[in-house]
Amino acid sequence: MKSINRYHRRVTEWLSQAGISYMEEYPVGRWSLDVWLPEFRLGLEIDGPSHSWVKDKERDEKILDTYGIPIIRIPVGSKKKLVMDTILKWNSQ
């Protein structure tokens, strides 16, 4: 579990370096998002090996349908360029 926390911290450091504001453990209804990007109206979920992809997908769809918040899932260990390119590409849509 420690590596997941370290990776989560790494992603938030990348966001800070890029000047992107964020909130951690942002409450959304009965759930919370690992990271909320208010400027982008986008949630990030940092996925470690214990995540259930089926349950996660259902949860993401409920959050999108109910609150209008899309979620990008970031597997632990993803490279900085891929993560940041995905987030910035989302923002440009």
Buried (B, 14 or more C-beta within 10 A) or exposed (E): EEEBEEBBEBBBEBBEEEEBEBEEEBEBEEBEBBBBBEEBEBBBBBBBEEBEEEEBEEBBEBBEEEBEBBBBBBBBEBEEEEBBEBBEEBEEE
